Amino acid sequence: MNAIVELRALSRRFHGPASQPVLDRIDLTIAPGEFVALLGRSGSGKTTLLRTLAGLDPVTEGKARLPQRRAVVFQEPRLLPWKPVWENVALGLPGSLGATRGHALRALREVELAHRAQAWPLTLSGGEAQRTGLARALVRDPELLLLDEPFASLDALTRLRMQSLVGELWQAHQPAVLLVTHDVEEALLLADRVLVLAQGRLIEDVSVPLPRPRRRAAADFDALRLRLLGALGVDEDGNDAAKAA
Ligand SMILES: Nc1ncnc2c1ncn2[C@@H]1O[C@H](COP(=O)(O)OP(=O)(O)OP(=O)(O)O)[C@@H](O)[C@H]1O
């Protein structure tokens, strides 16, 4: 099968072989260019799974096949404060200074931040810092783009703008994407497929056959939203459904 990511019976434990696994026999295949969202409650193992896909954590149980070119955008952009924005984007790229600068500026243009190329990271707004993080990922032309709640600390309007920017960049470059999020609507606005992780196990794998651009008002959107909230075990206000019942 034509897959860019393949996990087979992948487990991860943090405290010795007898401990409860944080990831429990995960099987997952992602196709090239596919946009996958990963939902789960706090502590369900989302970041641990993303770190495994990023190649940041070792695979100790099971198998993982990953593409060569991977890039991660974290919740906090982790920029080096002593380097201007463009140098943060260019960091570690092969090639001459002139060439890497050109690549960085092109990526900054794509995230609508070319005018801040010379700025110091500490002078950026939260949304600008996240766009810098996105540019730093894009400039590596990733086959797999991993996004770990990249919009979580942004205000509501900036978050909406960032969501549509990520959608546009994905359509333009077509990397496979794994977006970790707490937000069911965000998952349904962006993803081809939504996974739900609970206590380290993938308990849902739902295709999102809705036309793009997605509309929250569509009846099918709401049906999927309720299904995913059900899988997460929360009601529409985010309260624990079992407790509320
Ligand atoms: N390095 C580590 N050492 C020990 N335990 C860890 C480590 N990293 C994660 N864990 C534990 O693994 C579990 C899953 O953590 P993870 O960060 O993957 O969850 P998450 O779903 O991303 O949570 P959140 O939504 O709160 O970020 C948690 O119980 C966490 O305490």
The ligand as a Tripos MOL2 file, in Angstrom:
@<TRIPOS>MOLECULE
LIG
   31    33     1     0     0
SMALL
NO_CHARGES

@<TRIPOS>ATOM
      1 N1          8.9190   11.5620   29.5430 N.pl3     1 LIG1
      2 C1          7.9170   11.0310   30.2450 C.ar      1 LIG1
      3 N2          8.1660   10.3070   31.3690 N.ar      1 LIG1
      4 C2          7.1520    9.7610   32.0770 C.ar      1 LIG1
      5 N3          5.8350    9.8650   31.7450 N.ar      1 LIG1
      6 C3          5.5470   10.5710   30.6530 C.ar      1 LIG1
      7 C4          6.5560   11.2000   29.8370 C.ar      1 LIG1
      8 N4          5.9430   11.8380   28.8020 N.ar      1 LIG1
      9 C5          4.6240   11.6190   28.9630 C.ar      1 LIG1
     10 N5          4.3680   10.8700   30.0530 N.ar      1 LIG1
     11 C6          3.0430   10.4300   30.5260 C.3       1 LIG1
     12 O1          2.3780    9.8420   29.4280 O.3       1 LIG1
     13 C7          0.9970   10.1560   29.4440 C.3       1 LIG1
     14 C8          0.6020   10.7710   28.1150 C.3       1 LIG1
     15 O2          1.2460   12.0210   27.9570 O.3       1 LIG1
     16 P1          1.0700   12.9100   26.6460 P.3       1 LIG1
     17 O3          1.8350   14.1620   26.8790 O.co2     1 LIG1
     18 O4          1.3850   12.0900   25.4650 O.co2     1 LIG1
     19 O5         -0.4890   13.1870   26.6750 O.3       1 LIG1
     20 P2         -1.3510   14.2330   25.8340 P.3       1 LIG1
     21 O6         -2.5390   13.4780   25.3390 O.co2     1 LIG1
     22 O7         -0.4960   14.8990   24.8300 O.co2     1 LIG1
     23 O8         -1.7940   15.2470   26.9500 O.3       1 LIG1
     24 P3         -2.1040   16.8420   26.8610 P.3       1 LIG1
     25 O9         -3.3160   16.9640   25.9920 O.co2     1 LIG1
     26 O10        -2.3770   17.1980   28.3030 O.co2     1 LIG1
     27 O11        -0.8900   17.4970   26.2960 O.co2     1 LIG1
     28 C9          0.7860   11.0750   30.6260 C.3       1 LIG1
     29 O12         0.2910   10.3040   31.6910 O.3       1 LIG1
     30 C10         2.1730   11.5990   30.9150 C.3       1 LIG1
     31 O13         2.3090   11.8960   32.2690 O.3       1 LIG1
@<TRIPOS>BOND
     1     1     2 1
     2     2     3 ar
     3     2     7 ar
     4     3     4 ar
     5     4     5 ar
     6     5     6 ar
     7     6     7 ar
     8     6    10 ar
     9     7     8 ar
    10     8     9 ar
    11     9    10 ar
    12    10    11 1
    13    11    12 1
    14    11    30 1
    15    12    13 1
    16    13    14 1
    17    13    28 1
    18    14    15 1
    19    15    16 1
    20    16    17 2
    21    16    18 1
    22    16    19 1
    23    19    20 1
    24    20    21 2
    25    20    22 1
    26    20    23 1
    27    23    24 1
    28    24    25 2
    29    24    26 1
    30    24    27 1
    31    28    29 1
    32    28    30 1
    33    30    31 1
@<TRIPOS>SUBSTRUCTURE
     1 LIG1         1 GROUP 0 **** ****
